[in-house]
Amino acid sequence: MRRISLLLAALLTLSLTAPAASAAPAGFSRDVPLRVMNYNIHTGIGSEGTLDLARTASVIRDSGADVVGLEEVDVHWDARSDFRDQARDLARMLHMGVFFAPIYDLPPATDGAPRRQYGVAVLSRFPILRAENHLLTRLSTQDPNPVPAPAPGFPEVVVLAHGVPVHVYATHLDYRAEPAVRELQVADTLRILADDPRDARQVLVGDLNAEPAAPELVPLWTRLTDAWTSAEPGLTYPADVPAKRIDYVTTSPGVHVRGIRVIETLASDHRPVVADLTVRR
C-alpha cells in the first residue's frame, strides 16, 4: 500500500512540474523572417537606355530578397529585349523559382517563334505551393480604341516561407493621369484579396502608378498597410532624379515590418523597394 501511495505522489509531482504540451520547443520562434522586393525592371533597360538584364539580376541578388515582384517583364516580346524570356533568364541567373503572369499574349512575329508576352512576374527562393494569374480591369495598350475590360497580369503565388504559407501578389496599375481605371483596379484587388482565408498572411507589392495619398488608393489602405514607415519620402521614380513614390510593399495583419529601404540604382527607370518583414505563424 505504501508503494502505491509513493507512486501516486510521484505521478502527481510530475503532472505539476511537466511543461504544457502546447509550449513551443526551445529555439522555436512564432515569427519567421521574410525579405521582399518590388522592382519595375523596365524590361532590363537602364535609365541611360542600355539593355542589361545581368545588371538587373545583380541588383536583385545584392538585395538578398527572398521574394521579388517584377513589373514590365518581356517574354519573347520584341527586339528591345532581344526576344529573350526575361522571367526564366532572371530565375536561372538567381537560382530562384518563377511564376510569370502575362498581361499581353500575342502571336509570334515570325512563324515557328514563341508567342510574344509581356507582364508581371514573381521570383521566390522558397517553394511555390500554388500560383494564379488573376484578372484586373485594364485599358489595353495594344488596342487603338481601348475600353476598360478584364485582363490578366495580376499574379498570386503562395510561398512556403520557413514552413509558413504566405500569399504574395504583384501588380502593375494603370499609368494614365486619369485615376478612373486605377479605381476599378483597386476594387478588383480588394475583391481578390478577400477570397483568401481570413487568417491568410498577404503581401502585395507593385508599381501602383500613384502616390500614397492618392484618392484611388484610399480603399486599399482599409485592408493593407503601406510598409513604408520611415519619415523620409522613399522616392522611387524616375530612378535618376526621383520625384515621387509609386512603388510599394504592403502587408496584411499578421505580417510586420522590421525595416524598409529604396535601393539607389540606374538599372531601370524605377528604383526598387526592399522590406524586411516578419510573418506570424
N, C-alpha and C positions, 0 to 999 in steps of 0.2 A: 504493500500500500504506500509505504514511504517512497519507494522507487517511482511509482506512478505520479505521486504529488510533485516530486522533484522534476520529472519530465514535463508535466503541465506548466510548472513555473518557468522552466527554460523556454518552452514554446511561447509563453506569454511575453517574456522578455524580448525574444526575437521579433515578435509581431510589433512591439512598441518601438524597437530601435531600427528595424529594416527600412531602407528608403522606399518611398512610394513608387509603385510600378510605373506611374506616368512621368516620373522625374527624368530629365534629359541626361544622357550619359556624359561623362567627363569629356570636355573639349567640344561638345555639341553646341552649335550656335543657332539661335532662332532666326537670324538674318544671314543671308548669303550675298556676297558682293557681285555686282554686275556693272561693267563699263560699257556704255552705249554711245555711239557716234551717229550724228546725221551729217550727210555730205552730199550736196548737189555738185556732181563732178563735172558738169558741163561737157559731157562726152569725152572726158580726158583732155580737153583743150584748156590750156592755162590762160591767165589774164593777158599774156603777151601774144596769144593766138597760136601757140605751138601745141600739137598733139603729142602727149607723152603719158601714156597710161601707166608706165612703170613709175613715174613720179607720183601719180595718184596713189598707186599701191604703197609707195614708200610713206606717204603721209598717213595712210590708214595703219600701216604696220607700226610706225613710230608712236602712234597714239596709244597702242596697247588695247584697243577696243575689242570687246568680246562679241558684240553685235553691232552691225552697221547698216543704217538705212541709206540708200543711194538713189538720187534722182538724176534724170537726164542721162540714161544709160542706153547706148546703141547696141543692138544685136544684128549684125549684118545689114546695117541701115543704109549707109552710102559711103562715098569716098572720104568724107570728113573724118571718119574713124577707121579708114582702110577696110571697111566691110567686116570688121572683126566682131566676135561675140565678146563684148566687153564684160558681161556678167561672169561668164565662165573664165575669161582670162584673169580677172581680178581674183576670183575664187582660187584658181590654180596658183597664182603668184603668192597668195596669202595663206594657202593651205586651210581654207575655210569652206564650209558648205554655203550654198547659194540658192535662193529662190528668186526668179525673175518674173515680174508681172507686167506684160506688155500693155501699154495704152493703145498703141497702134500696131497692127499686124497686117502687113501689106504683101502682095505678090512680089516675087523676086524681080530684080532689074533685068536679069537675063535667064533664059531657060536653064533649068537644072541647078540654079543657085538657091541657097536657103531663102526663106521668107525674110522680109525686111521688118524688123521690130524695133520699137523704141518705148522705154517706160521706166519703171521703178524696180529696185531690187533690194534684197536683204541678204547680207552676209552674216554667218554665225560660226563661232568656234565651238559652240555647243550643239548637241544633236538637235535636228529639226524634227519634231514629232508630227507636225501637221502644217500644211500651207494652203492658202486660198487666195485667189485674185478676186477681190470684191469689185463691185460696180459703184462708181460715183457719177453724178451729173457732170457732164463736160460740154464745152464748146469745141468741136474738133478743129484743129489747125489744118487738117487735110481736106476740109470741105469749104468751097468758096462761099457758101451761104449757110453757115452752121446754125443750128438751133440747139438749145440745151436738151441733152439726151443721156441716158445711162451709158457708161462706157467703162471698160476695165482699167486696171492700173492702180489698184489700192491693195497692196499685199498685206496679208496677215500670216505670220509664222508663229507657231508655238514652239519655243525652245526649252530644253531641259537644262536649266542653269543650276548646277550643283544639286541636282535632284528636285528642283522646284520648277514647275511649268510656268512660263511667262509668255503672255500673248504680246508680240511685238508687231506693231503696224508702222508702215512707212507711207508717206503721202506727198503729193505734189499738187497744190491747189492752183486754181486759175490765176494767171499772171496779169489779167487786164485791170485797169484802174477802176472800172465799174465793179462794185463788190457783189452784184446780184448772183453770179454763178458761185462765188465762194460761199455765200449764204446758203445756197442749196447744198453745196458740198459739205459744209459743216453739219447741216441737218442729216444728210446721209451718213456721215461719220458717226454721229451720236447714235443713230438707229443701229448701225452695225456693231458698235461697241456694246450696246445694250443687249445684244444677242448672246454675249459671253455669260458664263455663270456669274452670279452676283459677287462671289469672292475671288474672281479671276484677277491675277496680277497683270496689269496692262501698261504698256509703254508705247506711246505714239510719237514718232519722230517725223520730221518732214520740212520741206520748203513750203510754208503757208502763204507766201507772197503777200503778207500783211503784217503790220507791226502789232505788238501785244495789245494795245488799247483799241485796235480797230473794232468797230461795232459788230462786224460779221463774225468775229472770233469770240465775242462775249458768251454765247451759248456753250462753246467748247469748255470754258472755264467752270461751268457748273458740274462737270464730270471729271475733268482732268486738271492737274496743277502744272503750271509752267515751271520747269526745273530751274530756270534762271533766277537765282536768289541773290546774286551779287548786286551791290549798289552801282557798279559800273554798267554801262549800257549793253555791252556784249554785242557790238555791231558785227554783222556778217556779210553785208553786200553793199557795194561791189568790193571784191577782195582787195583791190589795190588801195582804194581810199574808202573804207566802209562808212556808210552814212545811215544805215538802218539795220534793225534786227528782224529778219524774216525767216530764219532757220531755227528749229526748235527741237528740244527734247521735252516731252510732257509725260506725266505719270498719274496713275490711279492710286486710290488708297491701298495701303499695303506695300507701296514702293516709295522709298525715302531717298532724298538727295543728300549725298555727302559732300559733293563738290561739282563744279561745272566750269568749263573754260572754252574759249574760242581759240582755235589754232591759227596762227599767222602764217599764211602760205598763199602763193600765187599759182598753185597747181590747177585752180579752177577760177571762175569768176565769182564764186562764193567761198567764204571761209567755213570750215567745218566746226561743229559744236560737239564737245565730248563731255559726258556726265558720268560721274561715279555714283552708283546707286546701291542701295541695299534692298533686298526683297525679303519680306517676312514669309516664313514657312507657313 
